[in-house]
């Protein structure tokens, strides 16, 4: 029996992979490589084409939304997963999986996708008290050169400070730095640090026009004006960069002793201290990654993974890497410890896990959802159970 169940895993994995791609198509979150993968599957047979058209039919999606409003998400998913495993046990298709298996796996993924869309749409006008503490808070502060700290939640919009020739302005979740007086004349520069706590997020428009989005539990240090031949900033944690083009002055992000250098490009850097590597994922342009004697240039759709003095270049899952920047938690075959760390940082809770480090999860969730709803969705996959004790959640 165990051997038989082991043989079912590839069937379920492939069906769930196709379901994930179809859900990504509906939500417009697929990378170019994932689009190619989905296209190849659709074009492989008329049956695949018909199934894809059925699952992406707009009228059926609207009906699913109406039905979902009266659905118990976690219970429905539990029953659905029982049916999936039952179907897998009786499937003996030489092609590895049946049409029914794909439909049900797709339904499991799409129910989670629909629930996220539906709740995120509805909660915008609901009572903020229904959300987890901090979901409506930026939880960020600005530390200036003299050591003064401004908590940005409490600060009013408008001019925050003047530092030398630079004026700092706050405007609803965005800090911007504006040079006063004649450009380039006797610039006075000092270092500032923008930081977020767990559960926070903030954005800054740097003096050169580069826009940076800072994820939870992260910080970025930068000068109030870029005066040299290089534009240098220092990052701890995670940030998404849209770098202003300046061919004469490369833009440099330092993460410890790792350098990510660009001229004008869009990329994400994940460099949390509790992760085992630094990841630079490129959306547009090109960047150079340097670590010690190693140096690599990456292109759009690629990711540099820096660990123990070496740089490995791989195909990036951009939907996964940049999902937080677009307001989503995107887990694509993600190991449970990584999922736990991301949830801990965003929801400002402690999450432990017992003996489940080999478990991988695929799910897309809007970051506006309260933690309680996220836990129900994760438990609805049938793979995990959360136990809440005091200030800690334990995954069992």
C-alpha positions as a Python dict, from the first residue, in 0.01 Angstrom:
ca = {
    (1, 'X'): (0, 0, 0),
    (2, 'X'): (283, 237, 87),
    (3, 'X'): (450, 170, -248),
    (4, 'X'): (124, 245, -427),
    (5, 'X'): (79, 574, -241),
    (6, 'X'): (440, 668, -318),
    (7, 'X'): (371, 617, -690),
    (8, 'X'): (78, 860, -671),
    (9, 'X'): (296, 1155, -570),
    (10, 'X'): (413, 1243, -925),
    (11, 'X'): (51, 1238, -1045),
    (12, 'X'): (-60, 1478, -771),
    (13, 'X'): (245, 1699, -813),
    (14, 'X'): (191, 1738, -1187),
    (15, 'X'): (-183, 1798, -1150),
    (16, 'X'): (-120, 2055, -877),
    (17, 'X'): (150, 2220, -1089),
    (18, 'X'): (-94, 2263, -1378),
    (19, 'X'): (-355, 2393, -1134),
    (20, 'X'): (-102, 2643, -999),
    (21, 'X'): (-23, 2765, -1352),
    (22, 'X'): (-390, 2807, -1438),
    (23, 'X'): (-453, 2999, -1115),
    (24, 'X'): (-153, 3219, -1196),
    (25, 'X'): (-291, 3284, -1544),
    (26, 'X'): (-622, 3398, -1394),
    (27, 'X'): (-446, 3624, -1143),
    (28, 'X'): (-187, 3757, -1394),
    (29, 'X'): (105, 3649, -1174),
    (30, 'X'): (289, 3410, -1407),
    (31, 'X'): (649, 3474, -1506),
    (32, 'X'): (738, 3449, -1879),
    (33, 'X'): (884, 3104, -1814),
    (34, 'X'): (565, 2988, -1640),
    (35, 'X'): (358, 3124, -1929),
    (36, 'X'): (570, 2914, -2166),
    (37, 'X'): (522, 2609, -1945),
    (38, 'X'): (145, 2657, -1940),
    (39, 'X'): (134, 2719, -2316),
    (40, 'X'): (328, 2398, -2380),
    (41, 'X'): (80, 2198, -2173),
    (42, 'X'): (-224, 2360, -2338),
    (43, 'X'): (-86, 2292, -2687),
    (44, 'X'): (5, 1932, -2609),
    (45, 'X'): (-345, 1801, -2683),
    (46, 'X'): (-700, 1912, -2775),
    (47, 'X'): (-816, 1775, -2438),
    (48, 'X'): (-576, 2007, -2254),
    (49, 'X'): (-695, 2303, -2459),
    (50, 'X'): (-1060, 2226, -2381),
    (51, 'X'): (-989, 2182, -2010),
    (52, 'X'): (-798, 2512, -1997),
    (53, 'X'): (-1086, 2694, -2165),
    (54, 'X'): (-1335, 2543, -1919),
    (55, 'X'): (-1132, 2636, -1613),
    (56, 'X'): (-1071, 2994, -1730),
    (57, 'X'): (-1424, 3062, -1854),
    (58, 'X'): (-1535, 3400, -1713),
    (59, 'X'): (-1898, 3300, -1655),
    (60, 'X'): (-1791, 2993, -1459),
    (61, 'X'): (-1557, 3207, -1249),
    (62, 'X'): (-1842, 3444, -1163),
    (63, 'X'): (-2060, 3149, -1065),
    (64, 'X'): (-1775, 3016, -848),
    (65, 'X'): (-1755, 3352, -670),
    (66, 'X'): (-2129, 3349, -599),
    (67, 'X'): (-2113, 2991, -474),
    (68, 'X'): (-1810, 3062, -260),
    (69, 'X'): (-1989, 3327, -61),
    (70, 'X'): (-2195, 3049, 102),
    (71, 'X'): (-1901, 2810, 135),
    (72, 'X'): (-1709, 2706, 446),
    (73, 'X'): (-1357, 2740, 300),
    (74, 'X'): (-1162, 2508, 527),
    (75, 'X'): (-1426, 2233, 531),
    (76, 'X'): (-1476, 2255, 154),
    (77, 'X'): (-1104, 2227, 91),
    (78, 'X'): (-1073, 1934, 329),
    (79, 'X'): (-1344, 1741, 142),
    (80, 'X'): (-1193, 1838, -191),
    (81, 'X'): (-850, 1707, -95),
    (82, 'X'): (-1004, 1378, 19),
    (83, 'X'): (-1161, 1345, -327),
    (84, 'X'): (-829, 1429, -496),
    (85, 'X'): (-645, 1153, -311),
    (86, 'X'): (-928, 906, -381),
    (87, 'X'): (-914, 994, -752),
    (88, 'X'): (-535, 958, -754),
    (89, 'X'): (-559, 609, -603),
    (90, 'X'): (-788, 484, -878),
    (91, 'X'): (-612, 666, -1166),
    (92, 'X'): (-405, 443, -1388),
    (93, 'X'): (-371, 666, -1693),
    (94, 'X'): (-54, 595, -1894),
    (95, 'X'): (-14, 974, -1924),
    (96, 'X'): (33, 992, -1546),
    (97, 'X'): (-285, 1172, -1435),
    (98, 'X'): (-650, 1196, -1531),
    (99, 'X'): (-862, 1488, -1645),
    (100, 'X'): (-1069, 1456, -1326),
    (101, 'X'): (-754, 1477, -1113),
    (102, 'X'): (-649, 1802, -1283),
    (103, 'X'): (-997, 1950, -1243),
    (104, 'X'): (-1005, 1875, -872),
    (105, 'X'): (-648, 1991, -811),
    (106, 'X'): (-726, 2309, -1002),
    (107, 'X'): (-1040, 2353, -795),
    (108, 'X'): (-836, 2331, -473),
    (109, 'X'): (-597, 2600, -593),
    (110, 'X'): (-874, 2816, -739),
    (111, 'X'): (-1085, 2802, -421),
    (112, 'X'): (-790, 2949, -231),
    (113, 'X'): (-733, 3207, -505),
    (114, 'X'): (-1101, 3304, -514),
    (115, 'X'): (-1116, 3328, -134),
    (116, 'X'): (-824, 3570, -131),
    (117, 'X'): (-975, 3787, -405),
    (118, 'X'): (-1320, 3783, -246),
    (119, 'X'): (-1206, 3862, 105),
    (120, 'X'): (-956, 4127, -6),
    (121, 'X'): (-1226, 4300, -211),
    (122, 'X'): (-1482, 4290, 70),
    (123, 'X'): (-1264, 4384, 365),
    (124, 'X'): (-1160, 4721, 223),
    (125, 'X'): (-1485, 4873, 342),
    (126, 'X'): (-1513, 4667, 659),
    (127, 'X'): (-1425, 4757, 1015),
    (128, 'X'): (-1044, 4780, 1048),
    (129, 'X'): (-1076, 4622, 1392),
    (130, 'X'): (-1155, 4292, 1218),
    (131, 'X'): (-800, 4283, 1086),
    (132, 'X'): (-490, 4161, 1267),
    (133, 'X'): (-322, 4432, 1474),
    (134, 'X'): (-95, 4638, 1250),
    (135, 'X'): (-245, 4553, 913),
    (136, 'X'): (-344, 4920, 868),
    (137, 'X'): (-16, 5046, 1019),
    (138, 'X'): (310, 5111, 834),
    (139, 'X'): (522, 5041, 1146),
    (140, 'X'): (817, 5238, 1009),
    (141, 'X'): (1055, 5504, 1134),
    (142, 'X'): (1321, 5738, 996),
    (143, 'X'): (1649, 5776, 1183),
    (144, 'X'): (1844, 6087, 1088),
    (145, 'X'): (2215, 6160, 1114),
    (146, 'X'): (2195, 6333, 1452),
    (147, 'X'): (2018, 6030, 1596),
    (148, 'X'): (1672, 6183, 1592),
    (149, 'X'): (1399, 5929, 1518),
    (150, 'X'): (1064, 6007, 1353),
    (151, 'X'): (791, 5744, 1382),
    (152, 'X'): (615, 5774, 1048),
    (153, 'X'): (275, 5644, 1162),
    (154, 'X'): (246, 5936, 1400),
    (155, 'X'): (394, 6200, 1167),
    (156, 'X'): (162, 6418, 961),
    (157, 'X'): (196, 6442, 585),
    (158, 'X'): (414, 6726, 463),
    (159, 'X'): (765, 6849, 541),
    (160, 'X'): (934, 6633, 805),
    (161, 'X'): (1282, 6782, 823),
    (162, 'X'): (1553, 6980, 647),
    (163, 'X'): (1901, 6831, 645),
    (164, 'X'): (2160, 7054, 481),
    (165, 'X'): (2039, 7118, 128),
    (166, 'X'): (1779, 6842, 140),
    (167, 'X'): (1415, 6853, 242),
    (168, 'X'): (1242, 6535, 360),
    (169, 'X'): (873, 6507, 275),
    (170, 'X'): (614, 6247, 385),
    (171, 'X'): (311, 6173, 168),
    (172, 'X'): (90, 5878, 271),
    (173, 'X'): (340, 5593, 296),
    (174, 'X'): (613, 5753, 84),
    (175, 'X'): (920, 5948, 195),
    (176, 'X'): (1088, 6167, -67),
    (177, 'X'): (1412, 6366, -66),
    (178, 'X'): (1426, 6697, -250),
    (179, 'X'): (1731, 6914, -301),
    (180, 'X'): (1683, 7277, -205),
    (181, 'X'): (1875, 7556, -374),
    (182, 'X'): (2083, 7517, -689),
    (183, 'X'): (2145, 7157, -789),
    (184, 'X'): (2497, 7030, -725),
    (185, 'X'): (2620, 7343, -546),
    (186, 'X'): (2785, 7288, -205),
    (187, 'X'): (2572, 6986, -124),
    (188, 'X'): (2577, 6880, 240),
    (189, 'X'): (2523, 6507, 280),
    (190, 'X'): (2443, 6302, 587),
    (191, 'X'): (2319, 5946, 626),
    (192, 'X'): (1957, 5854, 694),
    (193, 'X'): (1805, 5514, 772),
    (194, 'X'): (1449, 5411, 693),
    (195, 'X'): (1343, 5101, 887),
    (196, 'X'): (1031, 4889, 925),
    (197, 'X'): (932, 4667, 1213),
    (198, 'X'): (769, 4326, 1178),
    (199, 'X'): (432, 4380, 1016),
    (200, 'X'): (541, 4705, 850),
    (201, 'X'): (614, 4828, 499),
    (202, 'X'): (723, 5164, 359),
    (203, 'X'): (853, 5332, 44),
    (204, 'X'): (1115, 5599, -19),
    (205, 'X'): (1203, 5811, -321),
    (206, 'X'): (1579, 5861, -297),
    (207, 'X'): (1754, 6187, -396),
    (208, 'X'): (1842, 6050, -744),
    (209, 'X'): (1482, 5949, -821),
    (210, 'X'): (1525, 5579, -738),
    (211, 'X'): (1211, 5432, -576),
    (212, 'X'): (1254, 5169, -305),
    (213, 'X'): (982, 4959, -139),
    (214, 'X'): (1092, 4823, 198),
    (215, 'X'): (941, 4498, 326),
    (216, 'X'): (875, 4408, 690),
    (217, 'X'): (1163, 4390, 941),
    (218, 'X'): (1401, 4564, 700),
    (219, 'X'): (1612, 4879, 680),
    (220, 'X'): (1791, 5084, 417),
    (221, 'X'): (2062, 5343, 483),
    (222, 'X'): (2138, 5613, 224),
    (223, 'X'): (2284, 5965, 192),
    (224, 'X'): (2058, 6269, 168),
    (225, 'X'): (2230, 6344, -166),
    (226, 'X'): (2443, 6134, -402),
    (227, 'X'): (2759, 6335, -470),
    (228, 'X'): (3026, 6085, -581),
    (229, 'X'): (3075, 5864, -884),
    (230, 'X'): (2861, 5592, -730),
    (231, 'X'): (2521, 5584, -561),
    (232, 'X'): (2561, 5364, -255),
    (233, 'X'): (2296, 5232, -16),
    (234, 'X'): (2302, 4958, 248),
    (235, 'X'): (2019, 4707, 291),
    (236, 'X'): (1917, 4473, 570),
    (237, 'X'): (1615, 4252, 500),
    (238, 'X'): (1417, 4282, 177),
    (239, 'X'): (1344, 4560, -71),
    (240, 'X'): (1222, 4613, -426),
    (241, 'X'): (1415, 4870, -632),
    (242, 'X'): (1322, 5079, -935),
    (243, 'X'): (1656, 5241, -1010),
    (244, 'X'): (1674, 5578, -1185),
    (245, 'X'): (1899, 5562, -1491),
    (246, 'X'): (2235, 5737, -1464),
    (247, 'X'): (2503, 5587, -1688),
    (248, 'X'): (2778, 5788, -1521),
    (249, 'X'): (2696, 5669, -1167),
    (250, 'X'): (2616, 5302, -1101),
    (251, 'X'): (2364, 5231, -826),
    (252, 'X'): (2510, 5003, -559),
    (253, 'X'): (2325, 4805, -295),
    (254, 'X'): (2548, 4659, -24),
    (255, 'X'): (2421, 4363, 177),
    (256, 'X'): (2699, 4278, 419),
    (257, 'X'): (2996, 4210, 192),
    (258, 'X'): (2777, 4135, -111),
    (259, 'X'): (2736, 4402, -380),
    (260, 'X'): (2443, 4430, -623),
    (261, 'X'): (2519, 4697, -884),
    (262, 'X'): (2293, 4843, -1156),
    (263, 'X'): (2251, 5145, -1381),
    (264, 'X'): (1875, 5160, -1436),
    (265, 'X'): (1668, 4854, -1363),
    (266, 'X'): (1398, 4687, -1150),
    (267, 'X'): (1497, 4411, -909),
    (268, 'X'): (1420, 4254, -572),
    (269, 'X'): (1672, 4169, -300),
    (270, 'X'): (1594, 3925, -21),
    (271, 'X'): (1868, 3940, 243),
    (272, 'X'): (1712, 3857, 578),
    (273, 'X'): (1959, 3741, 839),
    (274, 'X'): (1754, 3430, 918),
    (275, 'X'): (1759, 3308, 557),
    (276, 'X'): (2048, 3093, 434),
    (277, 'X'): (2131, 3303, 127),
    (278, 'X'): (2100, 3644, -36),
    (279, 'X'): (1872, 3640, -343),
    (280, 'X'): (1872, 3910, -610),
    (281, 'X'): (1586, 3861, -860),
    (282, 'X'): (1589, 4071, -1178),
    (283, 'X'): (1271, 4202, -1340),
    (284, 'X'): (1416, 4444, -1593),
    (285, 'X'): (1759, 4562, -1711),
    (286, 'X'): (2074, 4393, -1581),
    (287, 'X'): (2268, 4386, -1258),
    (288, 'X'): (2609, 4268, -1149),
    (289, 'X'): (2641, 4067, -829),
    (290, 'X'): (2979, 4056, -653),
    (291, 'X'): (3078, 3849, -353),
    (292, 'X'): (3448, 3833, -274),
    (293, 'X'): (3631, 3721, -588),
    (294, 'X'): (3310, 3595, -750),
    (295, 'X'): (3114, 3815, -992),
    (296, 'X'): (2811, 3738, -1210),
    (297, 'X'): (2582, 3942, -1436),
    (298, 'X'): (2216, 3842, -1437),
    (299, 'X'): (1946, 3913, -1694),
    (300, 'X'): (1568, 3962, -1663),
    (301, 'X'): (1400, 3650, -1528),
    (302, 'X'): (1716, 3531, -1355),
    (303, 'X'): (1807, 3519, -987),
    (304, 'X'): (2149, 3533, -823),
    (305, 'X'): (2173, 3321, -509),
    (306, 'X'): (2470, 3416, -290),
    (307, 'X'): (2586, 3176, -24),
    (308, 'X'): (2922, 3107, 145),
    (309, 'X'): (3122, 3316, -98),
    (310, 'X'): (2972, 3165, -414),
    (311, 'X'): (2711, 3295, -659),
    (312, 'X'): (2466, 3063, -830),
    (313, 'X'): (2246, 3195, -1114),
    (314, 'X'): (1906, 3028, -1165),
    (315, 'X'): (1572, 3100, -1328),
    (316, 'X'): (1376, 3331, -1099),
    (317, 'X'): (1018, 3280, -989),
    (318, 'X'): (936, 3649, -1017),
    (319, 'X'): (579, 3607, -896),
    (320, 'X'): (722, 3454, -579),
    (321, 'X'): (1010, 3700, -540),
    (322, 'X'): (807, 4017, -597),
    (323, 'X'): (468, 3904, -466),
    (324, 'X'): (505, 4102, -142),
    (325, 'X'): (566, 4420, -344),
    (326, 'X'): (235, 4358, -523),
    (327, 'X'): (45, 4295, -199),
    (328, 'X'): (54, 3915, -200),
    (329, 'X'): (212, 3629, -12),
    (330, 'X'): (321, 3392, -287),
    (331, 'X'): (443, 3046, -192),
    (332, 'X'): (536, 2820, -483),
    (333, 'X'): (653, 2481, -359),
    (334, 'X'): (803, 2673, -66),
    (335, 'X'): (952, 2488, 231),
    (336, 'X'): (748, 2518, 551),
    (337, 'X'): (1029, 2686, 754),
    (338, 'X'): (1045, 2963, 491),
    (339, 'X'): (666, 3002, 498),
    (340, 'X'): (676, 3027, 878),
    (341, 'X'): (948, 3295, 871),
    (342, 'X'): (760, 3507, 616),
    (343, 'X'): (436, 3486, 810),
    (344, 'X'): (622, 3573, 1130),
    (345, 'X'): (773, 3885, 977),
    (346, 'X'): (453, 4009, 816),
    (347, 'X'): (207, 3929, 1096),
    (348, 'X'): (448, 4000, 1383),
    (349, 'X'): (390, 3664, 1549),
    (350, 'X'): (613, 3375, 1651),
    (351, 'X'): (560, 3056, 1451),
    (352, 'X'): (728, 2728, 1538),
    (353, 'X'): (704, 2394, 1358),
    (354, 'X'): (754, 2037, 1468),
    (355, 'X'): (908, 1782, 1238),
    (356, 'X'): (751, 1926, 923),
    (357, 'X'): (1058, 2094, 772),
    (358, 'X'): (1034, 1877, 458),
    (359, 'X'): (677, 1993, 381),
    (360, 'X'): (636, 2232, 84),
    (361, 'X'): (340, 2463, 25),
    (362, 'X'): (196, 2631, -286),
    (363, 'X'): (-60, 2905, -226),
    (364, 'X'): (-127, 3271, -315),
    (365, 'X'): (-273, 3495, -43),
    (366, 'X'): (-338, 3868, -29),
    (367, 'X'): (-136, 4033, 247),
    (368, 'X'): (-442, 4227, 358),
    (369, 'X'): (-599, 3909, 495),
    (370, 'X'): (-599, 3871, 874),
    (371, 'X'): (-379, 3598, 1013),
    (372, 'X'): (-676, 3390, 1125),
    (373, 'X'): (-801, 3371, 765),
    (374, 'X'): (-455, 3282, 635),
    (375, 'X'): (-427, 2999, 887),
    (376, 'X'): (-764, 2859, 777),
    (377, 'X'): (-652, 2867, 413),
    (378, 'X'): (-325, 2691, 494),
    (379, 'X'): (-504, 2429, 702),
    (380, 'X'): (-750, 2388, 415),
    (381, 'X'): (-471, 2248, 200),
    (382, 'X'): (-489, 1938, 420),
    (383, 'X'): (-115, 1944, 495),
    (384, 'X'): (-79, 2150, 811),
    (385, 'X'): (-251, 2228, 1139),
    (386, 'X'): (-181, 2532, 1359),
    (387, 'X'): (-200, 2527, 1739),
    (388, 'X'): (-219, 2865, 1912),
    (389, 'X'): (-70, 2896, 2262),
    (390, 'X'): (-13, 3239, 2413),
    (391, 'X'): (185, 3449, 2163),
    (392, 'X'): (308, 3151, 1960),
    (393, 'X'): (159, 2947, 1677),
    (394, 'X'): (293, 2594, 1634),
    (395, 'X'): (262, 2410, 1301),
    (396, 'X'): (191, 2041, 1348),
}
